[in-house]
């Protein structure tokens, strides 16, 4: 089983709140990647910044991540899982953010866990394996 790293963990690493290099080095020998929507979230955050040193630092950090980590696409297999998970959540009257549902569907379709620093939405999704990072 691999792991998709959620933006919350990557942002925590960028802020120095999480030692991502240590986790990746000492963690289980498995594939670690990010979902395409996570790449978009990180890049969107850079574009929202007003320039200056902070934006330049964040851009360097994100570009290093994008160079080092595989980016897993939202493909037809993930779309099928997304449709099923969305319907199951809707039937229970449970909501999950659109991006989190895409990340979860991508992970489930790949038989990956989601490594996250934020446990608000993901625990609501049945069948999703989580790692608290």
C-alpha positions as CSV (number, residue, x, y, z in Angstrom):
1,X,0.0,0.0,0.0
2,X,1.2,3.5,-0.8
3,X,0.3,6.8,0.6
4,X,-1.1,10.1,-0.9
5,X,0.1,13.0,1.1
6,X,-2.6,15.6,1.7
7,X,-1.9,19.3,1.4
8,X,-2.3,19.8,5.1
9,X,0.7,17.6,5.8
10,X,2.7,19.4,3.1
11,X,1.8,22.8,4.4
12,X,2.8,21.7,7.9
13,X,6.1,20.5,6.5
14,X,6.7,23.8,4.8
15,X,6.0,25.7,8.0
16,X,8.5,23.5,9.9
17,X,5.7,21.8,11.9
18,X,6.4,18.4,10.4
19,X,9.7,16.8,9.5
20,X,8.6,15.4,6.1
21,X,12.2,14.3,5.1
22,X,12.5,12.2,8.3
23,X,9.1,10.6,7.9
24,X,9.8,9.7,4.3
25,X,13.2,8.3,5.2
26,X,12.2,6.4,8.3
27,X,8.7,5.4,7.2
28,X,7.6,2.1,5.7
29,X,9.1,1.2,2.3
30,X,6.1,2.2,0.1
31,X,5.3,4.5,-2.7
32,X,4.5,8.1,-1.6
33,X,2.8,10.5,-3.9
34,X,0.3,13.4,-4.1
35,X,-2.9,13.6,-6.0
36,X,-3.2,16.0,-8.9
37,X,-5.7,18.2,-6.9
38,X,-3.2,18.5,-4.1
39,X,-0.7,19.9,-6.6
40,X,-3.3,22.3,-7.7
41,X,-4.1,23.3,-4.1
42,X,-0.4,24.0,-3.4
43,X,0.1,26.0,-6.6
44,X,-3.1,28.0,-6.0
45,X,-1.7,28.9,-2.6
46,X,1.4,30.3,-4.2
47,X,-0.6,32.4,-6.7
48,X,-2.7,33.9,-3.9
49,X,0.4,35.2,-2.1
50,X,1.2,38.9,-2.7
51,X,4.8,38.3,-3.8
52,X,8.0,38.9,-1.8
53,X,10.2,36.6,0.1
54,X,7.5,34.5,1.5
55,X,6.0,33.7,-1.9
56,X,9.4,32.9,-3.3
57,X,10.1,30.5,-0.4
58,X,6.8,28.8,-0.8
59,X,7.2,28.5,-4.6
60,X,10.7,26.9,-4.1
61,X,9.2,24.4,-1.6
62,X,6.3,23.4,-3.8
63,X,8.5,23.1,-6.9
64,X,10.9,20.8,-4.9
65,X,7.9,18.6,-3.9
66,X,6.6,18.5,-7.4
67,X,10.0,17.4,-8.7
68,X,10.4,14.7,-6.0
69,X,7.0,13.2,-5.6
70,X,4.9,11.4,-8.2
71,X,1.6,13.1,-9.0
72,X,-1.3,10.7,-9.3
73,X,-4.0,11.6,-11.8
74,X,-7.7,11.6,-11.3
75,X,-8.5,9.0,-13.9
76,X,-11.6,6.9,-14.8
77,X,-10.9,4.4,-12.0
78,X,-10.8,7.3,-9.5
79,X,-13.9,8.8,-11.0
80,X,-15.8,5.6,-10.5
81,X,-14.7,5.5,-6.8
82,X,-15.5,9.2,-6.5
83,X,-19.0,8.7,-7.7
84,X,-19.6,5.7,-5.3
85,X,-18.1,7.5,-2.3
86,X,-20.0,10.7,-3.0
87,X,-23.3,8.8,-3.3
88,X,-22.6,6.8,-0.1
89,X,-21.8,10.1,1.8
90,X,-24.9,11.8,0.4
91,X,-27.1,8.9,1.4
92,X,-25.9,9.3,5.0
93,X,-26.3,13.1,4.9
94,X,-22.6,13.5,5.3
95,X,-20.6,16.1,3.5
96,X,-16.9,16.2,2.6
97,X,-15.0,18.9,0.8
98,X,-14.8,18.5,-3.0
99,X,-11.0,18.3,-3.0
100,X,-10.9,15.9,-0.1
101,X,-13.3,13.6,-1.8
102,X,-11.1,13.7,-5.0
103,X,-8.0,12.9,-2.9
104,X,-9.9,10.0,-1.1
105,X,-11.2,8.6,-4.4
106,X,-7.7,8.7,-6.0
107,X,-6.2,7.0,-2.9
108,X,-8.9,4.3,-2.8
109,X,-8.6,3.6,-6.5
110,X,-4.9,3.0,-6.1
111,X,-5.2,1.1,-2.8
112,X,-3.3,3.9,-1.1
113,X,-3.8,5.5,2.3
114,X,-4.1,9.2,2.8
115,X,-1.4,10.8,4.9
116,X,-2.9,13.9,6.5
117,X,-2.3,16.5,9.2
118,X,-6.0,17.3,9.4
119,X,-8.5,14.7,10.4
120,X,-11.8,16.7,9.9
121,X,-13.1,15.3,6.6
122,X,-11.3,12.1,5.8
123,X,-12.5,9.9,8.7
124,X,-16.1,10.3,7.3
125,X,-15.1,8.3,4.2
126,X,-15.8,4.6,4.6
127,X,-13.0,2.3,3.4
128,X,-10.3,5.0,3.4
129,X,-7.1,4.2,5.3
130,X,-5.6,7.2,7.1
131,X,-2.2,8.0,8.4
132,X,-1.9,11.0,10.8
133,X,1.2,13.0,9.7
